[in-house]
Amino acid sequence: MRVASPRQASDGRLAARLCAVDLEEKYAIGLGVLSIILLIVGTAIGAYLRHAPARIVRTVFPVAAILTLASFGIFVFVARLHVKG
């Protein structure tokens, strides 16, 4: 019987160590880390521009939103290229 994942293969013994992380899980972890980094950077930009004039805010925040969307899009594109299946 062929198994799809090393976690599904069990010979009845307890594993002495954790299974290797699959490539898909590495990209999922990376996406989570990217989300946290973007959250921290966005919070810092928001705190820095808290008292900025409206003209600056109307310029900076749409650019930041587009960059955030682009970073997620590029990350997902690269992940889909590297993960087979």
N, C-alpha and C positions, 0 to 999 in steps of 0.2 A: 504494500500500500504506500503510495506516494503522499507526502505531506506538503502543505503549502508553506509552512513556516517551521523553523526550528523549535518553536514553542509547542507545536502540536506533536512533535516527535517525543515520545516518552517510553522509556523502557522499564518503568516502575521504580527506578532509583531516584533519589532526590539529587537535584543538580548541585554540584559543589560551588558553582558560581553562576552569575546571571548570564542569560543568553545575550548574544551580541545584538546591538540595536539595529533594526532594519533601516535601510536607506530612507524609506518613507517616514519613519519615526524621527530620523535625524532632521529631515526637512520640516517636519511638524514642530520639533523643538526649536529649530532655527527661526521659524515663523513666529513662534511665541516670544523668543528673545528679541526679534525685530520689533514686535508689537510693544514690548516693554521699553525698548530704546526710544521708539517714536513717541511713546507716552511721556517719557521723561523729557525728551527734547521739546515736545509741544508744550509741556507744563512750564519749562524754563523760558521758552519764547513768550508764552502768555504772561508770565510774571514780569519779564523784562519790558514788555509792551503794555503793561497794565495802564499806565497813564499817558500813553502815546496819543497823538491826535488821531481823529477818526480816519483821516486820509491815509495815514500809515497803516492802520489796522486793516482798512479795506483793501490795501495793496498786499500786505504780508500774508494774511491768513488764507486767501484763495491760492496763493503761490504755495504755501505750506501744505494745503490740502491736495493740490495737484501732485506735489512731490511725494506725499504720503501714498497716494493712490498709485503713482508710478512705481514706487519702491515695492509695494505689495504685488503689483502686476509683474514686475521683472522677476521677483522672487518666485512667484508661482510658475511663470514661464520656464525659468531655469529648472525648477523642481520637476516639472512635467517632462522636460527633455531628458533628465537624468534618471528618472524612475521608470522602469520598464513595467508594462502590464497595464 
